[in-house]
């Protein structure tokens, strides 16, 4: 459980609120927390082997022909090996099936992310794993989209992608949020502990996670940490690699991510201290085995990982941002934003984190809205499939109902109010 001494990197205004938040959490434990009973995982090489030959041999992107690659190394590698369309533009079904077959991401998590990407970064049917492209102008066009012309994952800042990424730079610091920054990869490489199970590897990344968060806070005047892209999606950059890029074996049936395999998945060559990044050349290693069938990486597993780090460093659960200069982080009270439905002080209780995850992702949040007013007016019809999915997931959880949020609370942050449409045109 986080203590006040653990928020010393925050400027005083944030530290005071985070300290109060830490005190409020003493003795509380979300039902998402992993219990002491560990599932017995048996390594099955026949069902877990992932082919990198034949139809799945490595083929680099042809950017001149219109192939796209973007901020997610796992999707880039899946495209390079034909587990999703090689051009990097696919339907929801392409992504759901592709990441399940290639990595062992569960159908529930893969389905939710594909649906979210299609609505907020695509054309309702699919999306681009890179930037805007004529390849994703499918029959429905952009008439019902929330963000106008589909911008893809590379144009999803504050909607899908966020500051504090482990390997990608903050948008307003480096000018894009999709190209790997070699110094940051070096830090990830150095922080990765080998020859231990993947769960231990994830635990050992906490200091790196905190350092990336604090680097954005102290160097990026436009740092913004939104309620969805920040609190919920940003942690994926730290959990997804060790959970779904780990190699499985008899020795490590729950997986272990080696530093060499990390380099392969992130398109890095060379030796430590002299790494080179070959953009778009992410590849699945040979002789690599994915998560076991029946033990896929699920929504609840992902949220448990968010919870694990959030409990240990509570600023990771704090919405807010810098106000134009580094180290001016100003927190926004979650209770005020959600009109009292959720609060940071109760986010770790019971089912609240799961309830928050689903409901915050469907409401008109500042980190997902975009496009013209006419397109926003069609929000209810566009969000129908997402709402149905969410209602189904929330059944039986006893969640408080989130009707709306107060977007005006984010207008003080230039990292939000200068990026209303996913930062098109950068």
C-alpha positions as CSV (number, residue, x, y, z in Angstrom):
1,X,0.0,0.0,0.0
2,X,1.4,3.4,-0.9
3,X,2.4,5.8,1.8
4,X,2.8,9.6,1.8
5,X,6.6,9.2,1.5
6,X,6.1,7.5,-1.9
7,X,4.7,10.6,-3.5
8,X,7.6,12.9,-2.9
9,X,8.2,13.3,-6.6
10,X,4.9,15.1,-6.9
11,X,4.8,18.9,-6.7
12,X,3.2,20.0,-3.4
13,X,-0.3,20.4,-4.7
14,X,-0.3,16.9,-6.1
15,X,1.6,15.4,-3.1
16,X,-0.9,16.6,-0.6
17,X,-3.9,15.1,-2.4
18,X,-2.0,11.9,-3.2
19,X,-1.0,11.6,0.5
20,X,-4.7,11.9,1.5
21,X,-5.5,9.3,-1.1
22,X,-2.9,7.0,0.3
23,X,-4.2,7.3,3.8
24,X,-7.8,6.6,2.7
25,X,-6.7,3.3,1.2
26,X,-5.3,1.7,4.3
27,X,-6.9,-1.7,4.8
28,X,-8.8,-1.7,1.5
29,X,-8.3,-4.4,-1.1
30,X,-10.1,-4.6,-4.5
31,X,-11.8,-7.9,-5.4
32,X,-9.7,-7.8,-8.6
33,X,-6.6,-8.5,-6.5
34,X,-5.1,-11.9,-7.2
35,X,-5.8,-14.4,-4.4
36,X,-3.2,-16.8,-3.0
37,X,-4.5,-19.7,-5.1
38,X,-2.3,-20.0,-8.2
39,X,-3.7,-21.8,-11.2
40,X,-1.4,-24.7,-12.2
41,X,-0.1,-24.0,-15.6
42,X,1.2,-26.8,-17.8
43,X,3.4,-26.1,-20.7
44,X,2.1,-27.6,-24.0
45,X,4.5,-27.0,-26.8
46,X,2.1,-28.3,-29.5
47,X,-0.7,-25.8,-28.8
48,X,1.5,-22.9,-27.7
49,X,4.0,-22.8,-30.5
50,X,3.7,-19.7,-32.7
51,X,4.9,-20.2,-36.2
52,X,7.4,-17.7,-37.8
53,X,7.8,-19.7,-41.1
54,X,5.7,-20.3,-44.2
55,X,2.6,-18.1,-44.2
56,X,3.9,-16.5,-41.0
57,X,7.5,-15.7,-42.0
58,X,8.8,-12.3,-41.3
59,X,8.0,-9.8,-44.1
60,X,8.9,-6.1,-43.4
61,X,6.4,-3.4,-44.2
62,X,6.5,-1.7,-47.6
63,X,5.9,1.8,-46.6
64,X,6.1,3.0,-50.2
65,X,3.1,0.8,-51.0
66,X,1.1,2.2,-48.1
67,X,1.8,-0.3,-45.3
68,X,1.4,1.3,-41.9
69,X,3.0,0.5,-38.5
70,X,2.4,2.4,-35.3
71,X,2.9,2.7,-31.5
72,X,2.1,-0.9,-30.6
73,X,5.1,-3.3,-31.1
74,X,2.9,-6.3,-30.6
75,X,0.5,-5.3,-33.5
76,X,3.5,-4.3,-35.6
77,X,5.0,-7.7,-35.2
78,X,1.7,-9.5,-35.8
79,X,1.4,-7.6,-39.1
80,X,4.9,-8.4,-40.1
81,X,4.2,-12.1,-39.6
82,X,0.7,-12.2,-41.2
83,X,-1.3,-12.8,-38.0
84,X,-3.2,-9.6,-38.9
85,X,-3.3,-8.0,-42.3
86,X,0.2,-7.1,-43.5
87,X,-0.7,-3.6,-44.5
88,X,-1.6,-2.8,-40.9
89,X,-5.3,-2.1,-41.5
90,X,-7.8,-4.6,-40.4
91,X,-11.4,-5.3,-39.2
92,X,-12.3,-5.9,-35.6
93,X,-12.4,-9.6,-36.3
94,X,-8.9,-9.5,-37.8
95,X,-7.5,-8.0,-34.6
96,X,-9.5,-10.1,-32.1
97,X,-8.4,-13.4,-33.8
98,X,-4.9,-12.3,-34.7
99,X,-3.8,-11.3,-31.2
100,X,-5.4,-14.4,-29.7
101,X,-3.6,-16.7,-32.1
102,X,-0.3,-14.9,-32.0
103,X,-0.1,-13.9,-28.3
104,X,-2.8,-15.6,-26.3
105,X,-4.7,-12.4,-25.5
106,X,-8.2,-13.4,-24.4
107,X,-11.2,-12.9,-26.6
108,X,-12.8,-10.6,-24.1
109,X,-9.8,-8.2,-23.8
110,X,-9.0,-8.5,-27.5
111,X,-12.7,-7.8,-28.4
112,X,-13.0,-4.8,-26.1
113,X,-9.7,-3.2,-27.4
114,X,-10.7,-3.9,-31.1
115,X,-14.2,-2.4,-30.6
116,X,-12.8,0.6,-28.8
117,X,-10.1,1.1,-31.5
118,X,-12.7,0.8,-34.3
119,X,-15.0,3.4,-32.7
120,X,-12.5,6.0,-31.5
121,X,-9.5,5.5,-33.9
122,X,-11.2,3.9,-36.9
123,X,-14.3,3.8,-39.1
124,X,-16.5,1.7,-36.8
125,X,-15.6,-1.5,-38.7
126,X,-11.8,-1.5,-38.2
127,X,-8.8,0.7,-37.8
128,X,-5.2,1.3,-38.8
129,X,-2.4,0.3,-36.4
130,X,-0.5,3.3,-37.7
131,X,-1.7,6.7,-38.9
132,X,-4.4,7.9,-41.4
133,X,-4.5,5.9,-44.6
134,X,-6.9,5.6,-47.5
135,X,-6.9,1.8,-46.9
136,X,-9.4,2.1,-44.0
137,X,-12.1,4.1,-45.8
138,X,-14.5,1.2,-45.6
139,X,-18.2,1.3,-46.8
140,X,-19.5,3.2,-43.8
141,X,-17.0,6.0,-44.4
142,X,-16.7,8.5,-41.6
143,X,-20.3,9.6,-41.4
144,X,-20.9,7.9,-38.0
145,X,-17.4,8.2,-36.5
146,X,-16.6,10.2,-33.4
147,X,-13.4,11.5,-34.6
148,X,-14.0,12.5,-38.3
149,X,-11.6,10.8,-40.7
150,X,-10.0,7.8,-39.0
151,X,-6.6,8.7,-37.5
152,X,-5.5,5.2,-36.5
153,X,-3.5,4.4,-33.4
154,X,-0.8,6.9,-34.3
155,X,-3.3,9.7,-34.1
156,X,-4.9,8.5,-30.8
157,X,-3.2,10.7,-28.3
158,X,-5.4,11.1,-25.2
159,X,-7.9,8.7,-26.7
160,X,-5.9,5.4,-26.7
161,X,-2.2,6.4,-26.4
162,X,-0.9,8.6,-23.5
163,X,2.1,10.2,-22.0
164,X,4.4,8.2,-19.8
165,X,4.9,5.3,-22.3
166,X,7.8,3.0,-21.6
167,X,9.3,3.3,-25.1
168,X,7.5,6.1,-26.9
169,X,8.0,9.7,-26.2
170,X,5.5,12.2,-24.9
171,X,3.8,13.9,-27.9
172,X,4.6,17.4,-27.0
173,X,8.2,16.6,-26.1
174,X,9.3,14.7,-29.2
175,X,6.7,15.6,-31.8
176,X,5.1,12.1,-32.1
177,X,3.8,9.4,-29.9
178,X,4.5,6.4,-32.1
179,X,8.3,6.1,-32.8
180,X,10.4,4.3,-30.3
181,X,12.9,6.4,-28.4
182,X,16.1,4.5,-28.0
183,X,17.1,6.0,-24.6
184,X,13.8,4.9,-23.2
185,X,14.2,1.4,-24.6
186,X,17.6,1.3,-22.9
187,X,15.9,2.1,-19.6
188,X,13.3,-0.7,-20.2
189,X,16.1,-3.1,-21.1
190,X,18.1,-2.3,-18.0
191,X,15.0,-2.6,-15.8
192,X,14.0,-6.0,-17.1
193,X,15.1,-8.8,-14.8
194,X,15.7,-12.1,-16.6
195,X,15.4,-15.7,-15.5
196,X,12.4,-15.2,-13.2
197,X,8.7,-15.8,-13.9
198,X,6.8,-13.1,-15.8
199,X,4.8,-12.1,-12.8
200,X,8.1,-11.3,-10.9
201,X,9.3,-9.5,-14.0
202,X,6.3,-7.3,-13.9
203,X,6.7,-6.5,-10.2
204,X,10.3,-5.5,-10.8
205,X,9.2,-2.9,-13.5
206,X,7.5,-0.7,-10.9
207,X,10.5,1.6,-10.4
208,X,10.8,2.0,-14.1
209,X,7.0,2.8,-14.3
210,X,7.3,5.4,-11.6
211,X,10.4,6.9,-13.2
212,X,8.6,7.3,-16.6
213,X,5.6,8.9,-14.9
214,X,7.8,11.3,-13.0
215,X,9.9,12.1,-16.1
216,X,6.7,13.3,-17.8
217,X,5.7,15.2,-14.8
218,X,9.1,17.0,-14.4
219,X,10.0,17.7,-18.0
220,X,6.7,18.0,-20.0
221,X,4.7,21.2,-19.3
222,X,1.9,19.7,-21.4
223,X,1.8,16.4,-19.5
224,X,-1.8,15.2,-19.2
225,X,-3.0,12.0,-17.5
226,X,-6.6,11.4,-18.4
227,X,-9.1,9.0,-16.7
228,X,-9.0,6.4,-19.5
229,X,-5.9,6.8,-21.7
230,X,-3.8,7.7,-18.6
231,X,-5.0,5.7,-15.6
232,X,-6.2,2.6,-17.5
233,X,-4.4,2.3,-20.9
234,X,-0.9,3.7,-20.1
235,X,-0.1,0.8,-17.8
236,X,-0.5,-1.6,-20.8
237,X,2.9,-0.6,-22.1
238,X,4.5,-2.1,-19.0
239,X,2.2,-5.1,-18.5
240,X,1.6,-6.3,-22.1
241,X,5.3,-7.1,-22.9
242,X,6.0,-9.3,-19.9
243,X,2.5,-10.9,-20.0
244,X,2.2,-11.6,-23.7
245,X,5.8,-11.4,-25.2
246,X,7.2,-13.8,-22.6
247,X,8.4,-17.1,-23.9
248,X,6.9,-20.2,-22.3
249,X,8.7,-23.4,-21.5
250,X,8.9,-26.3,-19.1
251,X,11.2,-24.2,-16.9
252,X,8.9,-21.1,-17.1
253,X,5.4,-22.4,-17.8
254,X,4.0,-19.0,-16.8
255,X,6.5,-17.3,-19.2
256,X,9.7,-15.3,-19.1
257,X,10.7,-12.4,-21.3
258,X,14.4,-12.4,-22.2
259,X,16.2,-9.3,-23.1
260,X,17.0,-10.7,-26.6
261,X,13.3,-11.3,-27.2
262,X,12.4,-7.9,-26.0
263,X,14.8,-6.5,-28.6
264,X,13.2,-8.6,-31.3
265,X,9.7,-7.5,-30.5
266,X,10.7,-3.8,-30.3
267,X,12.7,-3.8,-33.6
268,X,16.0,-3.2,-31.8
269,X,19.4,-4.4,-32.9
270,X,23.0,-3.9,-31.6
271,X,24.5,-4.2,-28.2
272,X,23.4,-2.6,-25.0
273,X,24.7,1.0,-25.0
274,X,24.7,1.1,-28.8
275,X,21.1,0.1,-29.8
276,X,19.6,0.9,-33.2
277,X,15.9,1.1,-33.9
278,X,14.7,-0.2,-37.3
279,X,11.2,1.3,-37.5
280,X,8.5,-1.1,-38.4
281,X,10.7,-4.2,-38.2
282,X,9.2,-5.7,-35.1
283,X,9.3,-9.5,-35.2
284,X,8.2,-12.5,-33.2
285,X,11.3,-14.5,-32.2
286,X,11.8,-18.0,-33.6
287,X,11.1,-21.0,-31.3
288,X,8.6,-18.9,-29.3
289,X,5.6,-20.2,-27.3
290,X,2.6,-18.1,-26.3
291,X,0.3,-18.1,-23.3
292,X,-1.4,-21.4,-22.6
293,X,-4.9,-22.0,-23.9
294,X,-7.2,-21.5,-20.9
295,X,-4.8,-19.1,-19.3
296,X,-5.0,-16.2,-21.7
297,X,-4.5,-12.6,-20.7
298,X,-8.0,-11.3,-19.8
299,X,-9.6,-8.0,-18.9
300,X,-9.5,-9.0,-15.2
301,X,-5.9,-9.9,-15.5
302,X,-5.1,-6.6,-17.1
303,X,-7.0,-4.7,-14.4
304,X,-5.3,-6.6,-11.7
305,X,-2.0,-5.4,-13.1
306,X,-3.3,-1.8,-13.1
307,X,-4.3,-2.3,-9.5
308,X,-1.0,-3.8,-8.5
309,X,1.0,-0.7,-9.5
310,X,-1.7,1.7,-8.5
311,X,-1.7,0.3,-4.9
312,X,2.0,0.7,-4.7
313,X,2.2,4.2,-6.2
314,X,-1.1,5.9,-5.9
315,X,-0.3,8.9,-8.2
316,X,-0.8,6.4,-11.0
317,X,-4.5,6.5,-10.2
318,X,-4.6,10.3,-10.1
319,X,-6.2,12.2,-13.0
320,X,-4.7,15.6,-13.9
321,X,-1.8,17.3,-15.6
322,X,0.8,20.0,-15.8
323,X,-0.6,23.5,-16.5
324,X,2.0,24.7,-19.1
325,X,5.3,24.3,-17.2
326,X,7.0,21.1,-15.9
327,X,6.3,20.0,-12.4
328,X,3.0,22.0,-12.1
329,X,0.9,18.8,-11.8
330,X,-2.6,19.8,-10.7
331,X,-4.9,16.9,-9.7
332,X,-8.5,16.8,-10.6
333,X,-10.9,15.3,-8.1
334,X,-12.4,12.2,-9.7
335,X,-15.6,12.6,-7.6
336,X,-16.2,16.0,-9.1
337,X,-15.5,14.8,-12.6
338,X,-17.9,11.8,-12.3
339,X,-20.5,13.8,-10.2
340,X,-19.9,11.7,-7.2
341,X,-20.2,8.3,-8.7
342,X,-16.5,7.4,-8.4
343,X,-13.7,8.8,-6.3
344,X,-10.0,8.1,-6.1
345,X,-10.4,7.2,-2.5
346,X,-12.8,4.4,-3.3
347,X,-11.4,3.2,-6.7
348,X,-9.6,0.3,-5.1
349,X,-12.7,-1.0,-3.2
350,X,-14.8,-3.9,-4.2
351,X,-15.6,-4.0,-7.9
352,X,-15.1,-0.2,-8.4
353,X,-12.0,-0.4,-10.6
354,X,-13.8,-2.8,-13.0
355,X,-16.9,-0.7,-12.9
356,X,-14.9,2.4,-13.6
357,X,-13.0,0.8,-16.5
358,X,-16.1,-0.1,-18.4
359,X,-18.2,2.9,-17.7
360,X,-15.5,5.5,-18.2
361,X,-14.7,4.1,-21.6
362,X,-18.1,4.6,-23.0
363,X,-18.9,8.1,-21.6
364,X,-18.1,11.4,-23.3
365,X,-14.6,11.7,-21.8
366,X,-12.1,14.4,-22.7
367,X,-9.5,11.8,-23.8
368,X,-11.8,10.0,-26.3
369,X,-14.0,12.7,-27.8
370,X,-13.2,14.3,-31.1
371,X,-14.5,15.3,-34.5
372,X,-17.2,17.7,-35.5
373,X,-20.3,18.5,-33.4
374,X,-22.4,16.7,-35.9
375,X,-20.4,13.5,-35.5
376,X,-20.6,13.8,-31.7
377,X,-24.3,14.2,-32.0
378,X,-24.4,10.6,-33.3
379,X,-22.6,9.3,-30.3
380,X,-25.4,7.2,-28.9
381,X,-25.9,5.3,-32.1
382,X,-22.2,4.9,-32.6
383,X,-21.6,3.6,-29.1
384,X,-24.4,1.0,-29.3
385,X,-22.1,-2.1,-29.7
386,X,-19.8,-0.8,-27.0
387,X,-22.7,-0.1,-24.7
388,X,-24.1,-3.6,-25.2
389,X,-20.7,-5.1,-24.5
390,X,-20.3,-3.0,-21.3
391,X,-23.8,-3.7,-20.0
392,X,-23.2,-7.4,-20.4
393,X,-19.9,-7.2,-18.5
394,X,-21.4,-5.1,-15.7
395,X,-24.2,-7.5,-14.9
396,X,-24.0,-8.8,-11.4
397,X,-21.2,-6.4,-10.3
398,X,-23.6,-4.0,-8.5
399,X,-21.9,-0.9,-10.1
400,X,-23.0,2.6,-9.5
401,X,-24.2,4.1,-12.7
402,X,-22.1,6.8,-14.4
403,X,-24.4,9.0,-16.4
404,X,-22.0,11.7,-17.5
405,X,-18.7,13.4,-16.7
406,X,-17.7,17.1,-16.3
407,X,-15.3,17.7,-19.1
408,X,-14.8,21.3,-18.3
409,X,-12.5,20.3,-15.4
410,X,-9.8,19.5,-18.0
411,X,-9.8,22.8,-19.8
412,X,-6.9,24.1,-17.5
413,X,-4.5,21.6,-19.1
414,X,-2.9,22.5,-22.4
415,X,-2.1,18.9,-23.0
416,X,-5.8,18.2,-23.2
417,X,-7.3,21.4,-24.6
418,X,-4.8,21.7,-27.4
419,X,-5.5,18.1,-28.4
420,X,-9.3,17.7,-28.7
421,X,-9.3,15.4,-31.7
422,X,-6.5,13.1,-31.0
423,X,-3.9,15.7,-32.2
424,X,-4.6,15.4,-35.9
425,X,-2.0,16.8,-38.3
426,X,1.1,16.5,-36.2
